Amino acid sequence: MTMNPAVPFGAIVRGSARQAGAALRAFLLLTVLLGIVWPLAFTGVAQVVARPMANGSLIERDGRVVGSTLIGQQFEGDQWFQSRPSASDYAGTTSGSGNLSPVGQPQLALVREREQALRAANPDAPREVPADALTASGSGLDPDISPEFANWQVARVAKARKVDPDDVRRLVADHTTGRTLGFLGQPRVNVLKLNVALDAVAARAG
């Protein structure tokens, strides 16, 4: 590279400094606008128009947060509706499936193991076990189950809580969400919402 002898070195330095200063000012301006102002404005709008969702769709029971309707969790005990299996053991810090072939021996063995455990825990349930009771979701954190799986568990839950199974079925029906916009996805039941409602009904009855 050769320098034009007609241009003083000092002018070159000053020109470079001006360019660097302009770039730095643009960087700072965009950082403030896009890194601070825009996120704060978007967060403020979200707090006004969709506050529950913006805060994680948390569910409280007796003043205590018991979970989020967006993330599946494990419920232990016959008195609770169970979520579908999770390849990540419901760890909120990870997400993913087991990536097993649906016809491979490891997956088939896992399905048989889950089916045996479910039948042992639900002796009064219908013979056929719903598919989502035997397979983990792609994320491993699915908060919903099918209405079929929810109703499949009614006999166990009703027996454990000593309530009328028909009352539990009505609760499942009340917490069944249809297809989004009438045609997207499948009907579903949010397990956390259902269990919170079930516990509230039991508390009032008691």
Backbone as a chain_set.jsonl record, in Angstrom:
{"seq": "MTMNPAVPFGAIVRGSARQAGAALRAFLLLTVLLGIVWPLAFTGVAQVVARPMANGSLIERDGRVVGSTLIGQQFEGDQWFQSRPSASDYAGTTSGSGNLSPVGQPQLALVREREQALRAANPDAPREVPADALTASGSGLDPDISPEFANWQVARVAKARKVDPDDVRRLVADHTTGRTLGFLGQPRVNVLKLNVALDAVAARAG", "coords": {"N": [[0.847, -1.187, 0.0], [0.547, 2.187, -0.875], [1.032, 5.538, 0.168], [-0.656, 8.576, -0.549], [1.317, 11.248, -1.301], [0.364, 13.785, -1.354], [-1.53, 14.08, 0.558], [-1.567, 15.022, 3.818], [-0.158, 13.288, 6.619], [-1.283, 13.769, 9.129], [-3.889, 14.551, 8.442], [-4.902, 12.198, 7.497], [-4.95, 10.68, 9.854], [-6.741, 12.205, 11.379], [-9.049, 11.92, 9.809], [-9.488, 9.16, 9.995], [-9.954, 9.005, 12.723], [-12.338, 10.443, 12.92], [-14.048, 8.748, 11.502], [-13.91, 6.474, 13.108], [-14.99, 7.544, 15.439], [-17.605, 8.157, 14.572], [-18.531, 5.577, 14.021], [-18.406, 4.475, 16.591], [-20.289, 6.08, 17.938], [-22.599, 5.383, 16.545], [-22.7, 2.698, 17.247], [-23.096, 2.858, 20.058], [-25.549, 4.224, 20.105], [-27.29, 2.407, 18.783], [-27.023, 0.275, 20.534], [-28.201, 1.28, 22.879], [-30.815, 1.836, 21.92], [-31.733, -0.655, 20.77], [-30.874, -2.543, 22.578], [-31.686, -1.748, 25.097], [-33.856, 0.243, 25.261], [-35.843, -0.768, 23.408], [-36.245, -3.552, 24.343], [-37.2, -2.953, 26.968], [-39.498, -1.466, 26.392], [-40.985, -3.383, 24.967], [-41.277, -5.313, 26.957], [-42.793, -3.83, 28.779], [-45.207, -3.457, 27.337], [-45.971, -6.133, 27.105], [-46.445, -6.729, 29.796], [-48.752, -5.334, 30.171], [-50.689, -6.213, 28.259], [-50.513, -9.0, 28.279], [-49.94, -10.132, 30.857], [-49.883, -12.531, 32.626], [-48.769, -14.531, 30.877], [-46.393, -13.285, 30.141], [-44.999, -13.388, 32.487], [-44.357, -16.0, 32.788], [-46.51, -17.757, 32.967], [-47.294, -18.722, 35.517], [-48.629, -20.735, 38.167], [-50.373, -20.377, 41.144], [-50.936, -21.709, 44.399], [-52.582, -21.425, 47.341], [-51.079, -19.133, 47.853], [-48.554, -19.888, 47.066], [-46.197, -20.598, 44.552], [-46.735, -23.205, 42.354], [-45.978, -24.199, 39.953], [-45.526, -23.958, 36.349], [-47.768, -23.46, 33.661], [-46.7, -23.96, 31.253], [-44.67, -25.773, 31.277], [-44.056, -29.156, 31.675], [-44.346, -31.301, 34.545], [-43.444, -33.627, 37.137], [-45.757, -35.623, 38.92], [-46.283, -37.163, 41.909], [-47.896, -39.902, 43.403], [-51.046, -41.541, 43.855], [-53.224, -39.894, 43.932], [-53.027, -37.889, 42.131], [-53.254, -36.659, 38.759], [-51.186, -37.935, 36.226], [-48.394, -36.761, 34.31], [-47.322, -37.039, 30.833], [-44.688, -39.321, 29.855], [-41.216, -38.305, 30.327], [-38.25, -37.722, 28.629], [-36.228, -36.325, 29.712], [-36.584, -36.386, 32.392], [-38.223, -34.367, 33.326], [-36.641, -32.146, 33.759], [-36.214, -28.786, 33.995], [-34.056, -27.415, 33.039], [-33.09, -28.646, 30.83], [-33.967, -29.871, 27.575], [-35.485, -32.061, 25.307], [-35.688, -35.074, 23.309], [-35.429, -38.673, 23.536], [-34.464, -39.547, 21.159], [-34.859, -42.059, 20.064], [-35.393, -44.799, 17.826], [-38.676, -45.389, 16.624], [-39.301, -48.01, 16.1], [-37.243, -49.42, 17.075], [-35.497, -51.713, 19.257], [-34.713, -50.697, 21.869], [-36.6, -48.568, 22.261], [-39.04, -49.97, 22.033], [-38.807, -51.699, 24.194], [-38.798, -49.856, 26.265], [-41.354, -48.772, 26.044], [-42.895, -51.055, 26.659], [-42.107, -51.41, 29.31], [-43.086, -49.048, 30.489], [-45.813, -49.433, 30.025], [-46.379, -51.7, 31.586], [-45.886, -50.665, 34.152], [-47.839, -48.667, 34.27], [-50.215, -50.155, 34.073], [-50.055, -51.603, 36.426], [-50.289, -49.576, 38.305], [-52.762, -48.599, 37.71], [-55.122, -50.42, 37.989], [-57.859, -50.504, 37.514], [-58.324, -49.211, 35.188], [-59.213, -48.698, 31.681], [-58.574, -51.283, 29.196], [-56.93, -50.66, 26.934], [-54.079, -48.67, 26.637], [-53.56, -45.219, 26.327], [-51.655, -43.697, 23.66], [-50.005, -41.459, 24.238], [-49.431, -41.866, 26.855], [-47.446, -43.653, 26.895], [-45.294, -42.805, 25.448], [-42.641, -40.411, 25.259], [-42.669, -36.832, 24.905], [-41.47, -34.679, 22.222], [-40.052, -32.538, 23.309], [-39.786, -33.283, 25.929], [-40.862, -31.886, 27.964], [-43.567, -31.506, 27.888], [-46.539, -29.963, 28.82], [-49.107, -30.885, 28.628], [-51.625, -33.457, 28.313], [-53.439, -35.973, 26.488], [-57.059, -35.901, 26.277], [-57.956, -38.51, 26.392], [-55.937, -39.898, 27.815], [-56.126, -38.565, 30.238], [-58.75, -39.232, 31.076], [-58.364, -41.941, 31.232], [-57.025, -42.218, 33.596], [-58.85, -41.63, 35.546], [-60.251, -43.465, 37.255], [-58.306, -44.373, 39.095], [-57.505, -41.938, 40.345], [-59.949, -41.037, 41.43], [-60.521, -43.11, 43.21], [-58.346, -42.922, 44.984], [-58.829, -40.449, 46.127], [-61.3, -40.781, 47.144], [-63.731, -40.005, 45.915], [-66.542, -39.39, 43.716], [-66.251, -40.977, 40.621], [-67.516, -39.886, 38.355], [-67.644, -37.189, 38.954], [-64.968, -36.513, 38.779], [-64.496, -37.021, 36.1], [-66.082, -35.025, 34.966], [-64.606, -32.839, 35.764], [-62.289, -33.216, 34.284], [-63.37, -32.881, 31.726], [-64.094, -30.195, 31.9], [-61.604, -29.031, 31.882], [-60.534, -29.541, 29.457], [-59.052, -28.502, 26.541], [-59.858, -27.395, 23.324], [-58.956, -27.809, 19.806], [-56.605, -25.43, 18.638], [-57.796, -22.459, 17.284], [-59.711, -23.973, 16.196], [-58.778, -25.87, 14.399], [-56.067, -26.42, 14.571], [-53.544, -28.488, 15.928], [-54.233, -30.785, 18.662], [-56.997, -31.798, 20.797], [-56.522, -31.169, 24.275], [-55.32, -31.538, 27.667], [-54.295, -29.615, 30.32], [-52.062, -30.652, 32.65], [-51.139, -29.613, 35.104], [-52.981, -27.495, 35.663], [-55.306, -29.038, 35.854], [-54.738, -30.703, 38.072], [-54.444, -28.779, 40.102], [-57.028, -27.706, 40.168], [-58.412, -30.022, 40.876], [-57.379, -30.495, 43.433], [-58.351, -28.231, 44.729], [-61.115, -28.64, 44.634], [-61.282, -30.965, 46.18], [-60.405, -29.941, 48.607], [-62.463, -28.166, 49.264], [-64.543, -29.975, 49.506], [-63.659, -31.387, 51.667]], "CA": [[0.0, 0.0, 0.0], [1.316, 3.433, -0.924], [0.301, 6.714, 0.635], [-0.635, 9.745, -1.43], [2.136, 12.258, -0.619], [-0.331, 15.075, -1.331], [-2.41, 14.106, 1.739], [-0.749, 14.993, 5.041], [-0.396, 12.159, 7.53], [-2.201, 14.203, 10.183], [-5.256, 14.553, 7.917], [-5.332, 10.795, 7.452], [-5.258, 10.284, 11.23], [-7.981, 12.868, 11.799], [-10.158, 11.292, 9.082], [-9.728, 7.843, 10.603], [-10.538, 9.232, 14.042], [-13.737, 10.821, 12.728], [-14.786, 7.548, 11.121], [-14.02, 5.619, 14.29], [-15.937, 8.184, 16.343], [-18.959, 7.968, 14.039], [-18.888, 4.169, 14.218], [-18.637, 4.275, 18.015], [-21.56, 6.708, 18.296], [-23.662, 4.546, 15.992], [-22.745, 1.489, 18.071], [-23.709, 3.196, 21.344], [-26.947, 4.557, 19.877], [-28.027, 1.181, 18.504], [-27.028, -0.52, 21.758], [-29.213, 1.849, 23.772], [-32.146, 1.679, 21.338], [-32.13, -2.042, 20.555], [-30.512, -3.39, 23.719], [-32.299, -1.284, 26.343], [-35.16, 0.889, 25.081], [-36.794, -1.679, 22.775], [-36.668, -4.622, 25.255], [-38.019, -2.42, 28.056], [-40.807, -1.117, 25.84], [-41.689, -4.631, 24.649], [-41.645, -5.914, 28.238], [-43.884, -3.047, 29.332], [-46.426, -3.795, 26.608], [-46.338, -7.501, 27.474], [-46.995, -6.712, 31.149], [-50.091, -4.752, 30.116], [-51.635, -6.985, 27.447], [-50.405, -10.448, 28.514], [-49.123, -10.226, 32.068], [-49.603, -13.902, 33.097], [-47.851, -15.225, 29.974], [-45.083, -12.622, 30.19], [-44.345, -13.762, 33.739], [-44.082, -17.434, 32.829], [-47.745, -18.54, 33.15], [-47.157, -19.41, 36.794], [-49.847, -21.071, 38.892], [-50.2, -20.32, 42.596], [-51.896, -22.431, 45.246], [-52.412, -20.964, 48.718], [-50.02, -18.14, 47.904], [-47.259, -20.481, 46.732], [-46.092, -21.008, 43.151], [-46.626, -24.662, 42.259], [-45.453, -24.581, 38.649], [-45.902, -23.188, 35.171], [-48.607, -24.224, 32.742], [-45.959, -24.132, 30.007], [-43.628, -26.788, 31.442], [-44.531, -30.348, 32.349], [-43.654, -31.692, 35.762], [-43.817, -34.95, 37.632], [-46.642, -35.665, 40.072], [-46.142, -38.468, 42.555], [-49.032, -40.256, 44.241], [-52.237, -41.961, 43.113], [-54.26, -38.85, 43.984], [-52.747, -36.879, 41.101], [-53.127, -37.042, 37.353], [-49.781, -37.997, 35.856], [-48.0, -36.219, 33.013], [-46.767, -38.038, 29.933], [-43.275, -39.56, 30.176], [-40.242, -37.291, 29.922], [-36.91, -38.257, 28.402], [-35.278, -35.54, 30.511], [-37.037, -36.426, 33.785], [-38.886, -33.088, 33.617], [-35.661, -31.146, 34.175], [-36.464, -27.562, 33.272], [-32.81, -26.878, 32.48], [-32.788, -29.351, 29.588], [-35.136, -30.185, 26.761], [-35.145, -32.926, 24.192], [-36.211, -36.435, 23.337], [-34.407, -39.71, 23.602], [-34.013, -39.809, 19.791], [-34.879, -43.498, 19.803], [-36.219, -45.218, 16.701], [-39.96, -45.89, 17.108], [-39.392, -49.462, 15.915], [-36.037, -50.029, 17.624], [-35.699, -52.505, 20.472], [-34.696, -49.881, 23.096], [-37.874, -47.866, 22.406], [-40.098, -50.942, 22.277], [-38.649, -52.179, 25.565], [-39.193, -48.76, 27.145], [-42.822, -48.708, 25.991], [-43.42, -52.193, 27.423], [-41.859, -51.133, 30.725], [-44.048, -48.029, 30.916], [-47.152, -50.017, 30.026], [-46.5, -52.557, 32.765], [-45.974, -49.808, 35.338], [-49.133, -47.997, 34.252], [-51.266, -51.118, 34.376], [-49.957, -51.942, 37.847], [-50.757, -48.425, 39.09], [-54.142, -48.283, 37.317], [-55.747, -51.723, 37.711], [-59.265, -50.353, 37.12], [-58.377, -48.416, 33.959], [-59.519, -49.489, 30.475], [-57.511, -52.182, 28.75], [-56.004, -49.998, 26.012], [-53.376, -47.52, 27.205], [-53.355, -44.188, 25.291], [-50.288, -43.635, 23.134], [-49.176, -40.439, 24.889], [-49.041, -42.354, 28.173], [-46.336, -44.587, 26.723], [-44.19, -42.176, 24.71], [-42.252, -39.073, 25.699], [-42.818, -35.805, 23.886], [-40.215, -34.259, 21.605], [-39.32, -31.633, 24.202], [-39.623, -33.858, 27.262], [-41.438, -30.962, 28.938], [-44.924, -31.241, 27.448], [-47.405, -29.782, 29.987], [-50.457, -31.373, 28.341], [-51.878, -34.846, 27.928], [-54.68, -36.103, 25.72], [-58.231, -36.199, 27.11], [-58.039, -39.967, 26.575], [-55.039, -40.288, 28.896], [-56.678, -38.022, 31.478], [-59.892, -40.068, 31.473], [-57.843, -43.269, 31.549], [-56.539, -42.179, 34.972], [-59.918, -41.189, 36.448], [-60.591, -44.459, 38.28], [-57.278, -44.342, 40.146], [-57.563, -40.668, 41.08], [-61.189, -41.012, 42.21], [-60.379, -44.068, 44.311], [-57.385, -42.395, 45.958], [-59.42, -39.282, 46.798], [-62.596, -41.199, 47.676], [-64.755, -39.161, 45.316], [-67.297, -40.013, 42.627], [-65.52, -40.902, 39.348], [-68.197, -38.992, 37.417], [-67.237, -35.819, 39.278], [-63.617, -36.335, 38.257], [-64.621, -36.95, 34.637], [-66.572, -33.688, 34.634], [-63.485, -31.916, 35.943], [-61.441, -33.407, 33.099], [-64.051, -32.246, 30.592], [-64.021, -28.738, 32.085], [-60.233, -28.578, 31.657], [-60.106, -29.973, 28.12], [-58.955, -27.415, 25.572], [-60.007, -27.894, 21.959], [-57.929, -27.446, 18.83], [-56.372, -23.998, 18.483], [-58.516, -21.891, 16.14], [-60.644, -24.971, 15.695], [-58.213, -26.87, 13.472], [-54.641, -26.635, 14.802], [-53.205, -29.316, 17.067], [-55.175, -31.784, 19.154], [-57.555, -31.486, 22.118], [-55.502, -31.424, 25.287], [-55.618, -31.22, 29.065], [-53.107, -29.176, 31.033], [-52.022, -31.495, 33.846], [-51.002, -28.779, 36.296], [-54.271, -26.847, 35.919], [-56.253, -30.061, 36.28], [-54.421, -31.13, 39.439], [-54.744, -27.675, 41.02], [-58.481, -27.673, 40.302], [-58.788, -31.228, 41.608], [-57.041, -30.287, 44.832], [-59.255, -27.211, 45.265], [-62.414, -29.289, 44.846], [-61.136, -31.865, 47.319], [-60.299, -29.119, 49.814], [-63.805, -27.665, 49.585], [-65.351, -31.106, 49.957], [-63.193, -31.813, 52.99]], "C": [[0.883, 1.237, 0.0], [0.444, 4.591, -0.499], [0.44, 7.834, -0.379], [0.147, 10.857, -0.739], [1.442, 13.607, -0.541], [-1.229, 15.203, -0.11], [-1.547, 14.012, 2.98], [-1.145, 13.83, 5.939], [-1.391, 12.543, 8.62], [-3.645, 14.198, 9.722], [-5.811, 13.139, 7.858], [-5.745, 10.324, 8.839], [-6.568, 10.897, 11.687], [-9.194, 12.267, 11.094], [-10.515, 9.935, 9.666], [-10.386, 7.99, 11.961], [-12.005, 9.606, 13.931], [-14.591, 9.605, 12.37], [-14.991, 6.615, 12.316], [-15.015, 6.209, 15.281], [-17.367, 8.013, 15.883], [-19.428, 6.539, 14.242], [-19.206, 3.893, 15.684], [-19.967, 4.881, 18.452], [-22.741, 5.895, 17.778], [-23.835, 3.273, 16.826], [-23.45, 1.76, 19.402], [-25.196, 3.495, 21.186], [-27.786, 3.308, 19.65], [-28.096, 0.283, 19.728], [-28.106, -0.031, 22.706], [-30.622, 1.586, 23.242], [-32.599, 0.22, 21.303], [-31.824, -2.962, 21.743], [-31.169, -2.995, 25.021], [-33.712, -0.767, 26.118], [-36.194, -0.083, 24.518], [-37.19, -2.837, 23.689], [-37.539, -4.125, 26.407], [-39.419, -2.068, 27.57], [-41.631, -2.376, 25.553], [-42.147, -5.319, 25.929], [-42.809, -5.169, 28.875], [-45.214, -3.349, 28.658], [-46.911, -5.185, 27.004], [-46.954, -7.551, 28.867], [-48.421, -6.16, 31.162], [-51.072, -5.686, 29.417], [-51.597, -8.486, 27.729], [-49.555, -10.716, 29.75], [-48.863, -11.671, 32.541], [-48.592, -14.632, 32.217], [-46.452, -14.629, 30.028], [-44.3, -13.013, 31.436], [-44.171, -15.27, 33.887], [-45.29, -18.32, 33.018], [-47.684, -19.375, 34.423], [-48.515, -19.628, 37.445], [-49.534, -21.063, 40.388], [-51.304, -21.127, 43.282], [-51.606, -22.053, 46.684], [-51.223, -20.021, 48.849], [-48.642, -18.658, 47.548], [-47.271, -20.923, 45.273], [-45.868, -22.519, 43.097], [-46.137, -25.125, 40.887], [-45.91, -23.629, 37.563], [-46.744, -24.068, 34.264], [-47.904, -24.508, 31.428], [-44.954, -25.279, 30.063], [-44.191, -27.97, 32.228], [-43.718, -30.64, 33.601], [-44.191, -33.029, 36.247], [-44.695, -34.819, 38.869], [-46.592, -37.073, 40.652], [-47.33, -38.712, 43.475], [-50.258, -40.572, 43.409], [-53.304, -40.877, 43.053], [-54.084, -37.781, 42.92], [-52.827, -37.48, 39.71], [-51.651, -36.952, 36.978], [-49.551, -37.386, 34.468], [-47.516, -37.345, 32.102], [-45.28, -38.217, 30.251], [-42.361, -38.454, 29.664], [-38.873, -37.935, 29.782], [-35.867, -37.526, 29.236], [-35.661, -35.498, 31.984], [-37.569, -35.073, 34.239], [-37.908, -32.022, 34.11], [-35.847, -29.886, 33.344], [-35.229, -26.958, 32.634], [-32.429, -27.554, 31.172], [-34.088, -29.624, 28.843], [-34.689, -31.053, 25.603], [-35.737, -34.31, 24.372], [-35.059, -37.417, 23.436], [-33.836, -40.058, 22.248], [-33.934, -41.302, 19.484], [-35.773, -43.797, 18.606], [-37.539, -45.77, 17.225], [-40.124, -47.4, 16.952], [-38.145, -50.172, 16.442], [-36.321, -50.75, 18.93], [-35.63, -51.659, 21.757], [-36.016, -49.149, 23.326], [-39.009, -48.837, 22.719], [-40.022, -51.481, 23.7], [-39.1, -51.117, 26.559], [-40.712, -48.622, 27.186], [-43.438, -49.845, 26.793], [-43.248, -51.958, 28.926], [-42.856, -50.102, 31.268], [-45.461, -48.599, 30.995], [-47.367, -50.905, 31.244], [-46.661, -51.731, 34.038], [-47.333, -49.117, 35.414], [-50.261, -48.956, 34.605], [-51.246, -51.502, 35.851], [-50.513, -50.818, 38.719], [-52.214, -48.089, 38.819], [-54.9, -49.569, 37.002], [-57.189, -51.614, 37.221], [-59.431, -49.552, 35.822], [-58.755, -49.303, 32.776], [-58.303, -50.278, 29.994], [-56.474, -51.457, 27.905], [-55.401, -48.75, 26.646], [-53.169, -46.481, 26.1], [-51.896, -44.047, 24.901], [-49.431, -42.62, 23.869], [-48.813, -40.812, 26.317], [-47.783, -43.209, 28.103], [-45.111, -43.955, 26.067], [-43.911, -40.777, 25.236], [-42.439, -38.084, 24.556], [-41.462, -35.423, 23.323], [-39.39, -33.367, 22.506], [-39.004, -32.28, 25.54], [-40.25, -33.013, 28.344], [-42.884, -30.624, 28.586], [-45.845, -31.107, 28.666], [-48.781, -30.407, 29.828], [-50.461, -32.873, 28.084], [-53.182, -34.873, 27.138], [-55.851, -36.305, 26.681], [-58.38, -37.698, 27.369], [-57.158, -40.429, 27.726], [-55.562, -39.767, 30.231], [-57.834, -38.899, 31.972], [-59.46, -41.478, 31.839], [-57.406, -43.347, 33.013], [-57.626, -41.894, 36.01], [-60.18, -42.184, 37.576], [-59.582, -44.442, 39.431], [-57.372, -43.086, 40.998], [-58.801, -40.617, 41.968], [-61.103, -41.946, 43.413], [-59.456, -43.534, 45.39], [-57.975, -41.238, 46.756], [-60.791, -39.576, 47.391], [-63.712, -40.249, 47.21], [-65.425, -39.918, 44.179], [-66.506, -39.877, 41.323], [-66.184, -39.971, 38.341], [-67.839, -37.531, 37.682], [-65.847, -35.522, 38.718], [-63.649, -36.241, 36.74], [-65.136, -35.579, 34.207], [-65.459, -32.654, 34.773], [-62.522, -32.01, 34.767], [-62.063, -32.708, 31.896], [-63.97, -30.722, 30.679], [-62.64, -28.188, 31.763], [-59.658, -29.093, 30.335], [-60.165, -28.786, 27.166], [-59.028, -27.994, 24.166], [-58.852, -27.478, 21.069], [-57.815, -25.918, 18.736], [-57.0, -23.511, 17.18], [-59.446, -22.907, 15.492], [-60.053, -26.035, 14.792], [-56.732, -27.154, 13.696], [-54.421, -27.496, 16.044], [-54.297, -30.298, 17.427], [-55.81, -31.295, 20.453], [-56.58, -31.917, 23.201], [-55.998, -31.007, 26.666], [-54.315, -30.807, 29.732], [-53.087, -29.863, 32.394], [-51.943, -30.655, 35.119], [-52.325, -28.104, 36.646], [-55.29, -27.855, 36.44], [-55.992, -30.483, 37.718], [-54.703, -30.037, 40.466], [-56.251, -27.582, 41.249], [-58.99, -28.863, 41.101], [-58.524, -31.064, 43.098], [-57.971, -29.256, 45.477], [-60.625, -27.794, 45.542], [-62.372, -30.208, 46.057], [-61.076, -31.09, 48.635], [-61.664, -28.578, 50.232], [-64.698, -28.784, 50.108], [-64.976, -31.554, 51.363], [-63.57, -30.831, 54.073]], "O": [[1.84, 1.333, 0.768], [-0.754, 4.612, -0.782], [1.494, 8.023, -0.986], [-0.29, 11.366, 0.293], [1.852, 14.479, 0.225], [-1.65, 16.308, 0.232], [-0.857, 13.01, 3.173], [-2.312, 13.443, 6.007], [-2.246, 11.74, 8.994], [-4.541, 13.88, 10.503], [-6.989, 12.894, 8.119], [-6.764, 9.651, 8.993], [-7.404, 10.228, 12.296], [-10.253, 12.117, 11.705], [-11.689, 9.598, 9.815], [-11.266, 7.208, 12.321], [-12.829, 9.159, 14.73], [-15.707, 9.448, 12.865], [-16.066, 6.05, 12.515], [-15.793, 5.479, 15.895], [-18.255, 7.753, 16.695], [-20.584, 6.305, 14.595], [-20.153, 3.17, 15.994], [-20.695, 4.28, 19.242], [-23.75, 5.733, 18.465], [-24.954, 2.826, 17.079], [-24.304, 0.98, 19.824], [-26.01, 3.083, 22.012], [-28.856, 3.153, 20.239], [-29.099, -0.396, 19.947], [-28.845, -0.834, 23.276], [-31.511, 1.173, 23.987], [-33.701, -0.108, 21.744], [-32.434, -4.02, 21.894], [-31.219, -3.792, 25.958], [-34.663, -1.276, 26.712], [-37.288, -0.218, 25.066], [-38.385, -3.102, 23.815], [-38.505, -4.788, 26.785], [-40.407, -2.338, 28.252], [-42.823, -2.43, 25.857], [-43.259, -5.844, 25.995], [-43.71, -5.786, 29.444], [-46.237, -3.482, 29.33], [-48.104, -5.398, 27.215], [-47.882, -8.325, 29.105], [-49.206, -6.478, 32.056], [-52.168, -5.927, 29.925], [-52.571, -9.181, 27.439], [-48.565, -11.445, 29.685], [-47.715, -12.006, 32.832], [-47.671, -15.274, 32.723], [-45.454, -15.347, 29.97], [-43.07, -12.973, 31.435], [-43.875, -15.763, 34.976], [-45.135, -19.525, 33.212], [-47.979, -20.57, 34.415], [-49.43, -18.818, 37.296], [-48.557, -21.664, 40.834], [-52.437, -21.208, 42.806], [-50.519, -22.322, 47.196], [-50.46, -20.089, 49.813], [-47.655, -17.942, 47.711], [-48.228, -21.542, 44.81], [-44.938, -23.044, 43.71], [-45.906, -26.317, 40.684], [-46.586, -22.634, 37.822], [-46.48, -25.26, 34.112], [-48.442, -25.216, 30.577], [-44.443, -25.712, 29.03], [-44.737, -27.796, 33.317], [-42.548, -30.27, 33.699], [-45.248, -33.491, 35.818], [-44.419, -34.011, 39.756], [-46.835, -38.053, 39.947], [-47.724, -37.829, 44.237], [-50.489, -39.945, 42.375], [-54.197, -40.936, 42.208], [-54.902, -36.866, 42.817], [-52.512, -38.652, 39.503], [-50.956, -36.013, 37.366], [-50.398, -37.483, 33.581], [-47.324, -38.474, 32.554], [-44.676, -37.335, 30.862], [-42.682, -37.759, 28.701], [-38.393, -38.607, 30.695], [-34.765, -38.03, 29.448], [-35.137, -34.682, 32.743], [-37.389, -34.679, 35.392], [-38.312, -31.091, 34.807], [-35.662, -29.909, 32.127], [-35.34, -26.08, 31.777], [-31.533, -27.081, 30.473], [-35.17, -29.606, 29.429], [-33.646, -30.813, 24.994], [-36.221, -34.665, 25.446], [-33.886, -37.043, 23.423], [-32.84, -40.777, 22.162], [-33.06, -41.751, 18.743], [-36.787, -43.13, 18.396], [-37.535, -46.547, 18.18], [-40.985, -48.002, 17.594], [-38.002, -51.383, 16.277], [-37.284, -50.428, 19.626], [-36.43, -51.889, 22.664], [-36.509, -49.107, 24.454], [-39.847, -48.556, 23.576], [-41.05, -51.697, 24.341], [-39.713, -51.436, 27.578], [-41.288, -48.383, 28.248], [-44.4, -49.63, 27.529], [-44.139, -52.271, 29.715], [-43.399, -50.262, 32.361], [-46.214, -48.287, 31.918], [-48.429, -50.861, 31.864], [-47.476, -52.06, 34.9], [-47.911, -48.995, 36.493], [-51.166, -48.598, 35.359], [-52.298, -51.704, 36.458], [-51.134, -51.076, 39.75], [-52.842, -47.375, 39.602], [-55.282, -49.786, 35.853], [-57.691, -52.536, 36.578], [-60.553, -49.255, 35.412], [-58.633, -50.525, 32.855], [-57.163, -49.973, 30.344], [-55.273, -51.615, 28.125], [-56.124, -47.88, 27.133], [-52.654, -46.822, 25.036], [-51.005, -44.256, 25.724], [-48.25, -42.874, 24.108], [-47.977, -40.152, 26.933], [-47.133, -43.459, 29.118], [-44.015, -44.513, 26.126], [-44.829, -40.048, 25.613], [-42.375, -38.454, 23.384], [-40.425, -35.793, 23.874], [-38.161, -33.424, 22.479], [-38.058, -31.876, 26.217], [-40.188, -33.369, 29.521], [-43.372, -29.556, 28.954], [-45.929, -32.035, 29.47], [-49.548, -30.458, 30.789], [-49.455, -33.468, 27.696], [-53.933, -33.897, 27.129], [-55.662, -36.824, 27.781], [-58.864, -38.11, 28.423], [-57.577, -41.261, 28.531], [-55.453, -40.453, 31.247], [-57.886, -39.262, 33.147], [-60.102, -42.139, 32.655], [-57.417, -44.426, 33.605], [-57.359, -41.913, 37.212], [-60.317, -41.784, 38.732], [-59.964, -44.49, 40.6], [-57.324, -43.155, 42.227], [-58.721, -40.203, 43.125], [-61.561, -41.607, 44.504], [-59.744, -43.672, 46.579], [-57.654, -41.067, 47.932], [-61.378, -38.726, 48.06], [-64.516, -39.766, 48.007], [-64.935, -40.957, 43.736], [-66.128, -38.766, 40.955], [-65.492, -39.328, 37.551], [-67.741, -36.731, 36.751], [-65.583, -34.418, 38.242], [-62.901, -35.458, 36.155], [-64.683, -35.031, 33.203], [-65.382, -31.707, 33.99], [-61.997, -30.995, 34.308], [-61.371, -32.028, 31.139], [-63.799, -30.042, 29.668], [-62.506, -27.017, 31.409], [-58.445, -29.08, 30.128], [-61.207, -28.151, 27.011], [-58.343, -28.967, 23.853], [-57.887, -26.868, 21.528], [-58.823, -25.211, 18.755], [-56.765, -24.078, 16.113], [-59.907, -22.711, 14.368], [-60.733, -27.001, 14.446], [-56.188, -28.057, 13.061], [-55.035, -27.262, 17.085], [-55.17, -30.607, 16.617], [-55.224, -30.463, 21.146], [-55.89, -32.925, 23.053], [-56.95, -30.239, 26.809], [-53.339, -31.558, 29.714], [-53.998, -29.674, 33.199], [-52.612, -30.961, 36.106], [-52.747, -28.135, 37.802], [-56.049, -27.556, 37.361], [-56.932, -30.608, 38.504], [-55.15, -30.328, 41.575], [-56.702, -27.401, 42.38], [-59.902, -28.721, 41.916], [-59.349, -31.449, 43.926], [-58.336, -29.396, 46.644], [-61.238, -27.486, 46.565], [-63.302, -30.232, 46.863], [-61.624, -31.525, 49.647], [-61.981, -28.538, 51.42], [-65.499, -28.585, 51.022], [-65.809, -32.024, 52.138], [-63.25, -31.048, 55.241]]}, "num_chains": 1, "name": "protein.A"}
